[in-house]
Amino acid sequence: MTFHPVVLSVMAFLVVGGMARVLVGPTIWDRLLGFSLISSKIIMAIVVFASMLERTFLLDIAIVYSLLGFIGSVLIARFLERRTEGEE
C-alpha cells in the first residue's frame, strides 16, 4: 500500500499554511519564514515524486533546489538586516 497521495495532500495543506504566513505575517521575518516553509515543502514533494516515479535524477534536482533556497534565504536575511541597521 502506498501513501504517496496522502503525503502529497498533507504537504499541499502545509503549503497553504505557509502561504497564509507569507500573506498575513506581521513582520518581514515572518514572511521570510513562510517562504522557507514553502520551499521545504516543495523539496519534499520532489522527493516523493522521485520515489513514486523511481527516478533518481529528481533527487539531484531537489538537492540543488534546497541549496538555492538556503542561499536565497541567507542573502535576503542579510539584506534585510543591513537595511534595518541603516535606518536606525
HELIX and SHEET records of a PDB file:
HELIX    1   1 HIS A    4  VAL A   24  1                                  21    
HELIX    2   2 ILE A   28  LEU A   53  1                                  26    
HELIX    3   3 PHE A   57  GLU A   87  1                                  31    
END                                                                             
